[in-house]
Amino acid sequence: MTYLAIVLTFTAIGSLIGLVVVLTLLPSRYAKHSPASKQSVSVQVLVLGDIGRSPRMQYHALSIARHGGRVDLIGYHESPPHPDLLANPRVKIYPLAAPPSVLKSGSIPFIISGPLKVVWQIWSLIRVLGYQTAPARWILVQNPPSIPTLAIALLVSVLRNTHLMIDWHNYGWTILAGTKGHSHPFVKISKAYECALGQAAPTANVTVTHAMKRQLEREPYNVTSPILTLHDRPASIFQPLKSLPDRRDFLEKLPETRDFASNIVAGQTRLIVSSTSWTPDEDFSLLLEALVKYAQDETVGPIVAIITGRGPQKAFYEEEIQDLQRTGKLPNIRILTAWLTLEDYAKLLSCADLGICLHMSSSGVDLPMKVVDMFGSGLPVAAYSGYESFEELVKEGVNGCGFETADGLAVILKRLFSEEGSAELRTLCQGAKKESNLRWDEEWDRVLGRVLGVID
């Protein structure tokens, strides 16, 4: 039996047992207020992932609370959430219990630990969504992950008289296909599950791009409930640099840039920043190969590259970086990895010369949040461009440049960091700063404020 079949079997069994229990011990139901006030609007914001690494869902919570709504933010509490969430009395965080360490240790065969982990997630979700939290007017759930999140969110929404809204960031099945292949039975069943729940579950849907909205309306998804497009926009913490002294002060304070601050401020060394989750959907070797090719030209200037983030492939690439530096393939190039607070990350973006994005869309219709944050900080980008929705965010020659190969990225770095390319880089900076004027609050109010009932 394939792992997919096992997972889906346990998902079905766990959901069935959960249904029997909740029908026996029915959770309290949401009582609709007529007329409904802004203060009576309550939303359960759900992400089956780390809350602190889910910026869009955090921004949803902040926007609802800013207009007087009550928010229960549900997810794993692993890294620090946005500081404004912690200080807001209208937001309460409900951490999901992480699976026992024995299920993650590898001491139990995966064919046993995998299904047990799914059952643990099912019961954790039912407990928090159905019993620990008060009944809410809305459940706003992030997809992916879709298994078992969408099924449990649908079950709870029916039992508690709650509207269900899916925020489509991407498709779980396309991410899975990146490692398993499109023909794998697991992928096919996962796709069918996601399509079926997309059709059955939501009162409404939100997508990150117009391209995704169009795709959901067609085969094989055939979603008939309303679909709204809410483009990611930067939060207020991401702001362009205010002054050159501010840039110097921050670069001299940050340990990763302290030794290079004077040269960076003087323009003798270029600072590039890339944020990554160190997963297979970002081919980090593209950046390494591009920097090696860049360094082969003796006429180019030095670069300091700061790579932020955590993830499963970080140690592998750190070893690759050390090998390249040890063998002399990166003369005048320093690559440093870092894990920064949100405040320091935002300031670092505003102090950099160029942002690098290696996001490769598994579906072709999602967009990387990291580019949005870079624009919010007034930072132009060089980004991987081989997917349909790329131009909804990055405008070639206006606020950034696209590439699909290491050679293409190396050419961009050489061109923008040369004397001849200085005018183009200034143009891109101006375009990025113009893009920074488009903010999350205004976009959210326009698209979702009235739908959720927090704006008249």
Disulfide bonds with the S-S distance in Angstrom:
none
